[in-house]
Amino acid sequence: MLKSAVARYYSQIKTGVNGLKQKRHFRYEKDENVIELEFVREKGVSECLAKKYYDNGKIKVEKSYKNGKAEGASKLYDENGDFKVMASYEKGTMKGLWRVAKKDGNIRFEDIFTGEQETNKNIL
């Protein structure tokens, strides 16, 4: 759902006027799901910060996109707002450091993705 909402709103900002900076903010609500999208387009590059929320208003997912593909760090949180997962993307591919937290907040799993292969750095 988050990906389709990003794709839909990405298409709305895809065209720019003379390379000028454009900024748009959307709030999408459907069936108790709330998604916020903030787009910036400048010099032919479109960037988006997408946020999805739990019913209690706490943030569930924060994910960045560049030119319609996942880019940079994405963060997932539990219903209390505590960190669960940090994932890295480059041009839509899993690349970079990924971390998964235990319920107590300590890192349970850490891995580095190269985009081609996985290297297990630390478990537990």
C-alpha positions as a Markdown table, in Angstrom:
| # | Residue | x | y | z |
|---|---|---|---|---|
| 1 | Met | 0.0 | 0.0 | 0.0 |
| 2 | Leu | 2.8 | 2.4 | 0.9 |
| 3 | Lys | 4.6 | 1.7 | -2.4 |
| 4 | Ser | 1.5 | 2.2 | -4.5 |
| 5 | Ala | 0.7 | 5.5 | -2.7 |
| 6 | Val | 4.2 | 6.7 | -3.3 |
| 7 | Ala | 4.0 | 5.7 | -7.0 |
| 8 | Arg | 0.7 | 7.5 | -7.4 |
| 9 | Tyr | 1.9 | 10.8 | -5.9 |
| 10 | Tyr | 5.3 | 10.5 | -7.5 |
| 11 | Ser | 3.7 | 10.7 | -10.9 |
| 12 | Gln | 1.9 | 13.9 | -9.8 |
| 13 | Ile | 5.2 | 15.7 | -9.2 |
| 14 | Lys | 7.3 | 14.1 | -11.9 |
| 15 | Thr | 7.1 | 17.1 | -14.2 |
| 16 | Gly | 8.9 | 20.3 | -13.1 |
| 17 | Val | 8.8 | 23.8 | -14.4 |
| 18 | Asn | 12.2 | 25.0 | -15.7 |
| 19 | Gly | 14.0 | 23.0 | -13.0 |
| 20 | Leu | 12.5 | 25.1 | -10.2 |
| 21 | Lys | 12.2 | 23.6 | -6.7 |
| 22 | Gln | 8.7 | 22.2 | -6.1 |
| 23 | Lys | 7.5 | 20.9 | -2.7 |
| 24 | Arg | 4.2 | 19.1 | -2.0 |
| 25 | His | 2.8 | 17.4 | 1.0 |
| 26 | Phe | 0.0 | 14.8 | 0.9 |
| 27 | Arg | -1.9 | 13.1 | 3.7 |
| 28 | Tyr | -3.7 | 9.9 | 2.6 |
| 29 | Glu | -6.2 | 8.2 | 4.8 |
| 30 | Lys | -8.0 | 4.9 | 4.0 |
| 31 | Asp | -9.4 | 2.2 | 6.3 |
| 32 | Glu | -7.7 | 3.6 | 9.4 |
| 33 | Asn | -4.3 | 3.7 | 7.6 |
| 34 | Val | -2.6 | 7.1 | 7.5 |
| 35 | Ile | 0.2 | 7.8 | 5.1 |
| 36 | Glu | 2.0 | 11.2 | 4.7 |
| 37 | Leu | 4.1 | 11.9 | 1.7 |
| 38 | Glu | 6.4 | 14.9 | 1.3 |
| 39 | Phe | 7.9 | 15.4 | -2.2 |
| 40 | Val | 10.6 | 17.7 | -3.3 |
| 41 | Arg | 11.6 | 18.1 | -6.9 |
| 42 | Glu | 14.6 | 20.2 | -7.9 |
| 43 | Lys | 16.8 | 20.1 | -11.0 |
| 44 | Gly | 15.3 | 16.9 | -12.3 |
| 45 | Val | 15.6 | 14.9 | -9.1 |
| 46 | Ser | 12.5 | 13.9 | -7.2 |
| 47 | Glu | 12.8 | 13.0 | -3.5 |
| 48 | Cys | 10.0 | 11.7 | -1.2 |
| 49 | Leu | 9.8 | 11.0 | 2.5 |
| 50 | Ala | 6.9 | 8.6 | 3.2 |
| 51 | Lys | 5.5 | 8.0 | 6.7 |
| 52 | Lys | 2.9 | 5.4 | 7.7 |
| 53 | Tyr | 1.2 | 5.5 | 11.1 |
| 54 | Tyr | -0.4 | 3.1 | 13.5 |
| 55 | Asp | -4.0 | 3.6 | 14.6 |
| 56 | Asn | -2.7 | 5.2 | 17.9 |
| 57 | Gly | -1.0 | 7.9 | 15.9 |
| 58 | Lys | 2.6 | 6.6 | 16.5 |
| 59 | Ile | 4.8 | 6.3 | 13.5 |
| 60 | Lys | 5.1 | 2.8 | 12.0 |
| 61 | Val | 7.4 | 3.3 | 8.9 |
| 62 | Glu | 9.6 | 6.1 | 7.7 |
| 63 | Lys | 11.1 | 5.5 | 4.2 |
| 64 | Ser | 12.9 | 7.8 | 1.7 |
| 65 | Tyr | 12.6 | 7.6 | -2.1 |
| 66 | Lys | 14.7 | 9.2 | -4.9 |
| 67 | Asn | 13.3 | 9.2 | -8.4 |
| 68 | Gly | 10.6 | 6.7 | -7.4 |
| 69 | Lys | 13.0 | 4.1 | -5.8 |
| 70 | Ala | 13.8 | 3.4 | -2.1 |
| 71 | Glu | 17.0 | 5.4 | -1.2 |
| 72 | Gly | 18.8 | 5.8 | 2.1 |
| 73 | Ala | 17.7 | 4.7 | 5.5 |
| 74 | Ser | 14.2 | 3.3 | 6.2 |
| 75 | Lys | 13.0 | 2.9 | 9.8 |
| 76 | Leu | 10.3 | 0.7 | 11.3 |
| 77 | Tyr | 8.9 | 1.2 | 14.8 |
| 78 | Asp | 6.6 | -0.8 | 17.0 |
| 79 | Glu | 3.2 | 0.4 | 18.3 |
| 80 | Asn | 4.9 | 2.1 | 21.2 |
| 81 | Gly | 7.1 | 4.2 | 18.9 |
| 82 | Asp | 10.2 | 2.1 | 19.8 |
| 83 | Phe | 12.8 | 1.3 | 17.1 |
| 84 | Lys | 12.5 | -2.1 | 15.5 |
| 85 | Val | 14.3 | -2.2 | 12.1 |
| 86 | Met | 16.7 | 0.1 | 10.2 |
| 87 | Ala | 17.2 | -0.8 | 6.6 |
| 88 | Ser | 19.4 | 0.8 | 3.9 |
| 89 | Tyr | 18.6 | 1.1 | 0.2 |
| 90 | Glu | 20.4 | 2.3 | -2.9 |
| 91 | Lys | 18.3 | 2.8 | -6.1 |
| 92 | Gly | 15.7 | 0.5 | -4.7 |
| 93 | Thr | 18.1 | -2.3 | -3.8 |
| 94 | Met | 19.0 | -3.5 | -0.3 |
| 95 | Lys | 22.4 | -2.1 | 0.2 |
| 96 | Gly | 24.3 | -1.0 | 3.3 |
| 97 | Leu | 23.7 | -1.6 | 7.0 |
| 98 | Trp | 20.5 | -3.3 | 8.3 |
| 99 | Arg | 19.7 | -3.6 | 12.0 |
| 100 | Val | 17.0 | -5.4 | 13.9 |
| 101 | Ala | 16.3 | -4.6 | 17.6 |
| 102 | Lys | 15.1 | -6.8 | 20.5 |
| 103 | Lys | 12.1 | -5.7 | 22.5 |
| 104 | Asp | 14.5 | -4.1 | 25.1 |
| 105 | Gly | 16.0 | -1.9 | 22.4 |
| 106 | Asn | 19.4 | -3.7 | 22.1 |
| 107 | Ile | 20.6 | -4.8 | 18.7 |
| 108 | Arg | 19.6 | -8.4 | 18.0 |
| 109 | Phe | 20.8 | -8.7 | 14.4 |
| 110 | Glu | 23.1 | -6.6 | 12.2 |
| 111 | Asp | 23.9 | -7.3 | 8.6 |
| 112 | Ile | 25.5 | -5.5 | 5.6 |
| 113 | Phe | 24.0 | -5.9 | 2.2 |
| 114 | Thr | 26.2 | -5.2 | -0.8 |
| 115 | Gly | 23.4 | -5.3 | -3.3 |
| 116 | Glu | 24.8 | -8.5 | -4.7 |
| 117 | Gln | 25.6 | -10.6 | -1.6 |
| 118 | Glu | 25.0 | -10.5 | 2.2 |
| 119 | Thr | 27.7 | -10.5 | 4.8 |
| 120 | Asn | 26.6 | -11.4 | 8.3 |
| 121 | Lys | 28.3 | -9.1 | 10.7 |
| 122 | Asn | 26.7 | -9.8 | 14.1 |
| 123 | Ile | 23.9 | -11.9 | 15.4 |
| 124 | Leu | 22.7 | -11.5 | 19.0 |
